[in-house]
Amino acid sequence: MSEEQLKAFLEKVKADTSLQEKLKAAADNDGVAAIAKDAGFSISADDLKNAQSEISDEELEGVAGGGGDDCPSLALGAC
C-alpha cells in the first residue's frame, strides 16, 4: 500500500457516511481492509496495523471523531 492510498481512503471516509458506518461495524483490521478494497483502495490489514502506530491521536480525532483503544478501525478514526 502506498501512503497515498491510505490518505485517499481517509478522505473518502470523511465524506461518506455509509463508509463510516461500515467501518464502525468492522470487527478487525481484516474487515477494514475488505471495506477499503470494496471501495476501490489497495490497503491490507498489515498496512492498517502499521498506520495505527504512525498516525497521531490528533490526526485520528480529525478524521472522524476518534475512537477507543478497542476500536478495530482506529487507524481510520472511524470509531
C-alpha positions in Angstrom: 0.0 0.0 0.0 1.1 3.5 -0.7 0.6 6.2 1.8 -1.4 7.9 -1.0 -3.9 5.0 -1.0 -4.4 5.4 2.8 -4.8 9.2 2.6 -7.2 8.9 -0.3 -9.3 6.3 1.6 -9.3 8.5 4.7 -10.6 11.4 2.5 -13.3 9.3 1.1 -14.3 8.1 4.6 -14.6 11.7 5.8 -17.1 12.5 3.1 -19.0 9.2 3.0 -21.3 8.4 6.0 -22.1 4.9 4.7 -18.4 4.0 4.7 -18.1 5.4 8.2 -21.0 3.2 9.4 -19.4 0.1 7.7 -16.1 0.9 9.4 -17.7 1.2 12.8 -19.1 -2.3 12.3 -15.8 -3.8 11.2 -14.6 -6.5 13.6 -10.9 -6.1 12.9 -8.3 -4.8 10.5 -9.1 -7.5 8.0 -12.7 -6.2 8.0 -11.5 -2.7 7.4 -9.2 -3.8 4.6 -12.1 -5.6 3.0 -14.2 -2.4 3.2 -11.3 -0.4 1.7 -10.9 -3.0 -1.1 -14.7 -2.8 -1.9 -14.3 1.0 -2.1 -11.5 0.6 -4.7 -8.5 1.0 -2.4 -5.5 -1.3 -2.0 -5.0 -1.4 1.7 -4.1 -4.6 3.7 -4.7 -5.4 7.4 -0.9 -5.2 7.9 -0.9 -1.7 6.3 -3.6 -0.7 8.7 -1.6 -2.1 11.7 1.4 -0.1 10.6 -0.6 3.0 10.1 -2.1 2.8 13.6 1.4 3.2 15.1 2.3 6.1 12.7 -0.9 8.2 12.9 -1.1 10.6 15.8 -4.1 10.7 18.1 -4.8 14.3 16.9 -4.9 13.1 13.3 -7.3 10.4 14.2 -9.6 12.8 16.1 -9.7 15.0 13.0 -10.8 12.1 10.7 -14.0 11.0 12.3 -14.1 11.9 16.0 -11.5 9.4 17.2 -12.2 6.1 18.9 -11.4 3.9 21.9 -8.5 1.6 22.2 -10.8 -1.3 21.4 -11.8 0.1 18.1 -10.6 -2.2 15.2 -10.7 0.6 12.7 -8.8 3.1 14.8 -6.3 3.6 12.1 -9.1 5.2 10.1 -10.6 7.1 13.0 -14.0 5.6 12.2 -15.0 4.7 15.8 
